[in-house]
């Protein structure tokens, strides 16, 4: 038990240092060279983590890349190197985060601090609530549409789901803010 506790805390420190290195380094070759290390560390879970990473960053990277390319073309500046750098950096940081979460018990890793444990528990509970709500929305949409829905139905579903999550986020953030203030987490 004590060995795994120390291992989790050590991996937490290594994770933070690695994220700082990944976000600080400007060398494309270094960021690309980290990927084989990820393959070794993730073992048989590489493809699962790779798929999760690609799905998670696809929209963000697409929007940022296209925006930067458009601005670079308008300003007539070089963009290829920077786009590769940003995309590699985001991929490395995201993959490392998924790998870290898969290998480390976060609750044990932050157990040295009551405040960190509280914040992690709060975040984790919110993630689980949103995940459950998302799954419920998916199941309800499937059960109400026996045939393939049209674009209008799909857009209405997405809009309603988005509004629900937005309202829920606003309400939960207010509740969490009050709970944190009552536990002396305020910055006022």
C-alpha distance (Angstrom), angle and dihedral (degrees) to the residues before:
residue distance angle dihedral
X1 . . .
X2 3.81 . .
X3 3.83 91.0 .
X4 3.80 92.1 53.4
X5 3.81 90.3 46.1
X6 3.80 91.3 53.7
X7 3.81 90.9 43.2
X8 3.82 91.8 52.7
X9 3.81 92.2 48.0
X10 3.79 92.1 47.1
X11 3.81 90.7 49.2
X12 3.81 89.1 49.9
X13 3.81 90.2 55.6
X14 3.82 91.3 45.4
X15 3.80 89.4 49.3
X16 3.81 93.2 53.2
X17 3.81 91.9 46.4
X18 3.81 90.4 47.8
X19 3.80 92.4 50.6
X20 3.81 90.1 50.7
X21 3.81 90.2 50.0
X22 3.82 93.2 46.8
X23 3.80 92.4 50.0
X24 3.80 93.5 44.2
X25 3.79 102.5 45.8
X26 3.81 116.2 92.4
X27 3.82 96.0 -170.5
X28 3.81 115.6 108.8
X29 3.80 92.4 -162.0
X30 3.80 92.4 54.7
X31 3.81 91.7 50.2
X32 3.81 90.7 47.8
X33 3.82 91.6 47.3
X34 3.80 90.5 58.5
X35 3.82 91.5 65.3
X36 3.86 94.9 73.6
X37 3.81 87.3 51.0
X38 3.81 88.3 54.5
X39 3.81 89.2 51.4
X40 3.81 90.1 54.4
X41 3.79 94.8 44.7
X42 3.79 95.9 45.6
X43 3.81 94.1 48.5
X44 3.79 112.2 179.7
X45 3.82 92.3 -2.7
X46 3.81 94.2 65.5
X47 3.81 96.9 102.7
X48 3.79 92.5 44.9
X49 3.82 91.4 50.4
X50 3.81 91.3 41.4
X51 3.81 91.5 54.2
X52 3.81 91.6 46.2
X53 3.81 90.5 49.8
X54 3.80 94.7 48.6
X55 3.80 92.6 48.2
X56 3.82 91.2 47.8
X57 3.80 97.0 50.3
X58 3.80 101.5 32.8
X59 3.82 99.0 93.3
X60 3.82 95.5 39.1
X61 3.80 94.3 47.5
X62 3.79 92.4 44.8
X63 3.81 93.9 52.7
X64 3.81 94.6 42.9
X65 3.81 92.9 45.0
X66 3.79 95.0 48.3
X67 3.82 91.7 45.7
X68 3.79 92.3 49.8
X69 3.82 92.7 45.8
X70 3.81 91.5 51.0
X71 3.82 92.2 48.7
X72 3.81 91.6 46.0
X73 3.80 92.7 50.2
X74 3.81 90.3 48.7
X75 3.83 90.7 49.1
X76 3.82 91.5 39.7
X77 3.80 93.7 -126.8
X78 3.80 134.0 139.1
X79 3.81 113.7 -88.0
X80 3.81 111.3 160.7
X81 3.81 97.1 82.9
X82 3.78 93.6 45.8
X83 3.82 93.4 48.4
X84 3.80 90.8 51.2
X85 3.83 90.5 47.1
X86 3.80 94.6 50.3
X87 3.80 94.2 44.8
X88 3.82 92.6 48.0
X89 3.80 90.9 46.9
X90 3.80 93.1 50.8
X91 3.81 91.7 44.8
X92 3.82 92.9 49.5
X93 3.81 94.6 46.5
X94 3.80 93.2 45.7
X95 3.81 94.7 45.4
X96 3.81 90.7 46.9
X97 3.80 90.0 51.0
X98 3.81 92.8 50.9
X99 3.81 90.2 45.9
X100 3.80 91.1 49.2
X101 3.81 93.0 49.3
X102 3.81 90.4 48.3
X103 3.82 94.2 50.4
X104 3.81 103.9 35.6
X105 3.78 133.8 61.4
X106 3.81 98.9 -132.2
X107 3.78 94.2 -164.3
X108 3.78 91.1 56.3
X109 3.81 92.1 43.0
X110 3.82 93.6 56.9
X111 3.79 96.4 36.1
X112 3.82 89.6 107.9
X113 3.81 89.0 76.7
X114 3.77 125.4 51.4
X115 3.81 90.3 -158.3
X116 3.82 94.1 52.0
X117 3.78 90.3 46.4
X118 3.79 90.7 51.7
X119 3.81 92.8 48.4
X120 3.80 91.9 47.1
X121 3.79 91.7 49.3
X122 3.78 90.2 49.1
X123 3.82 92.7 49.5
X124 3.77 93.8 43.8
X125 3.79 93.2 50.3
X126 3.81 90.5 50.7
X127 3.81 91.4 49.5
X128 3.79 91.3 50.6
X129 3.81 91.9 48.5
X130 3.81 91.9 50.7
X131 3.79 91.7 45.2
X132 3.80 91.4 51.7
X133 3.80 91.8 46.9
X134 3.79 91.1 49.2
X135 3.80 91.4 51.0
X136 3.82 90.0 48.3
X137 3.80 90.8 51.5
X138 3.80 91.1 50.2
X139 3.80 92.4 48.9
X140 3.80 92.8 46.8
X141 3.80 91.3 49.7
X142 3.80 91.6 50.7
X143 3.79 93.3 46.9
X144 3.81 93.0 50.2
X145 3.80 95.1 47.4
X146 3.77 113.2 56.6
X147 3.78 91.0 169.3
X148 3.80 127.0 45.1
X149 3.82 106.3 -74.8
X150 3.78 122.3 -125.4
X151 3.78 124.7 -114.2
X152 3.79 92.5 -98.1
X153 3.83 92.6 54.2
X154 3.79 90.6 46.0
X155 3.81 92.9 49.7
X156 3.81 91.2 47.3
X157 3.80 90.2 50.9
X158 3.81 92.6 48.8
X159 3.81 91.6 46.2
X160 3.82 92.6 49.3
X161 3.78 91.9 46.5
X162 3.80 91.6 48.3
X163 3.80 92.1 49.4
X164 3.80 90.7 48.7
X165 3.81 92.5 51.5
X166 3.80 92.3 44.2
X167 3.81 92.7 51.1
X168 3.78 91.0 43.1
X169 3.81 90.8 50.6
X170 3.79 92.1 50.1
X171 3.80 92.1 48.7
X172 3.81 94.1 44.3
X173 3.80 93.3 47.0
X174 3.80 89.6 54.4
X175 3.81 91.6 47.9
X176 3.80 92.3 46.3
X177 3.79 90.9 48.0
X178 3.79 90.3 54.3
X179 3.80 91.8 46.2
X180 3.80 91.8 49.8
X181 3.80 92.4 47.7
X182 3.80 90.0 51.8
X183 3.83 87.7 54.6
X184 3.84 92.4 49.0
X185 3.82 96.5 -104.6
X186 3.81 93.1 128.5
X187 3.81 124.3 124.6
X188 3.80 95.5 -160.8
